Amino acid sequence: MTNSGGDVLARGGVSAQFSTPNVSQDKWDEAVGGDNSFEERMRKKALAEGITEEQYEAQVAEASRLASEIEAADKAEREAAQAKIKIRAIADRVIVRRVEVAEKVGRLFVADESKEKPYEGDVVAVGPGRFIEGKYQPTSIAVGERVVFGKYSGAEVRIGFETLLVLREEDIFLVKEQGD
């Protein structure tokens, strides 16, 4: 009995020979469904069970409508729950919502895993300030401003359905002014 390629490699071999399995195109199509899409296979199955084309189309339309309604209701519920949550920063802390980065570079889409976390965001809440050597120094950043901060600055916190970033005022490099 000869060892297969995987056995040789598992036992510390440097190289191995793998043989190709003998599967005919018919067997492959039978196993994975051939060139048919999922929707086409579902259509064939429904027709084989005695459902007419019109009934099938009506069921698909109804399922699509229900899915849209459920998605809209979930979104509304998340937004309502998020609106009920009130946050307040303390001392010289600044709470920031990261801005989304572009999903495309040129004509290519960027995979979520390879995207860098954005280093700028919108200020959601600002603490009142802090005392330095007995003197009160108010925070110089206001809610609604767009700020740029260090890539690894602050702490991420999950509040409701949203992830926010809590920074100290000194972690913020600059405030982006809106051009008129």
C-alpha positions in Angstrom: 0.0 0.0 0.0 1.4 3.4 -1.0 1.0 6.5 1.1 -1.0 9.3 -0.3 0.5 12.8 -0.7 -1.1 14.1 2.5 0.3 11.2 4.6 3.8 11.8 3.3 3.6 15.5 4.2 2.1 14.7 7.6 5.0 12.4 8.4 7.6 15.1 7.7 8.2 14.5 4.0 9.5 17.4 1.9 7.4 16.8 -1.2 4.5 14.6 -2.1 2.6 13.4 -5.2 -1.1 14.0 -5.3 -3.3 12.2 -7.7 -6.4 13.9 -9.3 -9.7 12.2 -8.5 -11.6 10.7 -11.4 -15.0 12.5 -11.2 -16.9 13.0 -14.4 -18.6 16.3 -15.2 -22.0 14.5 -14.8 -21.2 13.3 -11.3 -19.9 16.8 -10.4 -23.0 18.5 -11.7 -25.2 16.0 -9.7 -23.2 16.7 -6.5 -23.1 20.5 -6.6 -25.9 21.4 -8.9 -24.0 22.2 -12.1 -24.3 25.7 -13.6 -27.7 26.4 -12.0 -28.0 29.2 -9.5 -29.7 28.7 -6.2 -32.8 30.5 -7.4 -33.0 28.3 -10.5 -32.7 25.1 -8.4 -35.4 26.3 -6.1 -37.7 27.1 -9.0 -37.2 23.6 -10.5 -37.9 22.0 -7.1 -41.1 24.1 -6.7 -42.3 23.2 -10.2 -41.5 19.5 -9.5 -43.7 19.7 -6.4 -46.7 20.9 -8.5 -46.5 24.7 -7.9 -47.2 26.8 -10.9 -44.9 29.4 -12.2 -47.2 32.2 -11.2 -47.6 30.8 -7.7 -43.8 30.5 -7.4 -43.3 34.1 -8.5 -45.9 35.3 -6.1 -44.2 33.4 -3.2 -40.8 34.9 -4.1 -42.3 38.4 -4.3 -44.0 38.0 -0.9 -40.8 36.6 0.7 -38.8 39.6 -0.7 -41.4 42.1 0.6 -41.4 40.4 4.1 -37.6 40.4 4.2 -37.6 44.2 3.4 -40.2 44.9 6.1 -38.3 42.9 8.7 -35.0 44.7 7.8 -36.7 48.1 8.0 -38.3 47.3 11.3 -35.0 46.0 12.7 -33.2 49.2 11.6 -35.9 51.4 13.1 -35.7 49.4 16.4 -31.9 49.8 16.6 -32.1 53.5 15.9 -34.8 54.0 18.5 -32.8 52.0 21.1 -29.7 54.0 20.2 -31.6 57.3 20.5 -32.6 56.4 24.1 -29.0 56.0 25.2 -27.5 59.3 26.6 -23.8 59.6 27.2 -21.7 62.3 28.9 -18.0 62.5 28.8 -16.1 63.4 32.0 -12.9 65.5 32.7 -11.0 66.1 29.4 -12.4 63.0 27.6 -13.8 63.3 24.1 -16.2 60.6 22.7 -15.8 60.2 18.9 -17.7 58.2 16.3 -15.3 57.0 13.6 -16.2 58.1 10.0 -16.5 55.3 7.5 -13.7 54.9 5.0 -14.3 54.4 1.3 -15.0 50.8 0.2 -13.4 51.2 -3.2 -9.9 52.2 -4.3 -10.2 53.2 -7.9 -12.5 50.6 -9.4 -11.5 47.9 -6.9 -13.4 47.0 -3.7 -11.4 46.8 -0.5 -12.0 43.7 1.7 -13.2 44.5 5.3 -10.3 42.6 6.8 -7.7 44.8 4.9 -9.3 48.1 5.7 -7.5 50.3 8.2 -9.5 51.8 11.0 -10.2 55.4 10.2 -8.2 57.9 12.1 -10.8 60.6 12.0 -14.2 61.0 13.4 -17.1 63.2 14.5 -17.2 64.3 18.1 -20.3 63.0 19.9 -19.7 64.2 23.5 -17.1 66.3 25.3 -16.1 66.5 28.9 -16.1 69.9 30.8 -12.3 70.0 31.1 -9.8 69.4 33.9 -7.8 71.1 36.6 -4.1 71.5 36.0 -2.0 72.9 38.9 -5.2 74.2 40.6 -6.5 76.1 37.5 -9.5 74.9 35.5 -8.9 74.4 31.8 -12.0 73.9 29.7 -11.9 71.5 26.8 -11.2 73.2 23.5 -13.2 70.8 21.3 -16.9 71.0 20.6 -19.6 68.5 19.8 -20.1 68.0 16.1 -16.5 68.9 15.0 -14.5 66.5 12.9 -11.2 65.5 14.5 -8.1 63.6 13.5 -6.4 61.4 16.1 -3.7 58.8 16.4 -4.2 55.3 14.9 -3.9 53.5 18.2 -5.3 56.2 20.5 -8.1 55.9 22.9 -10.3 53.0 24.0 -13.2 51.5 22.0 -16.4 51.1 23.8 -19.6 49.5 22.7 -22.7 51.5 23.5 -26.0 49.9 22.3 -25.4 48.9 18.7 -22.6 51.3 18.1 -18.9 51.3 18.8 -17.5 54.6 19.9 -13.9 55.8 20.7 -13.1 57.5 24.0 -10.0 59.8 23.7 -8.3 62.2 25.9 -8.1 65.7 24.6 -4.3 65.5 24.1 -4.8 62.4 21.9 -6.5 64.6 19.2 -4.1 66.0 16.7 -6.3 68.5 14.9 -9.8 69.7 14.3 -10.9 69.8 10.6 -12.5 73.1 9.9 -15.4 73.2 7.4 -14.6 75.4 4.4 -17.2 78.0 3.5 
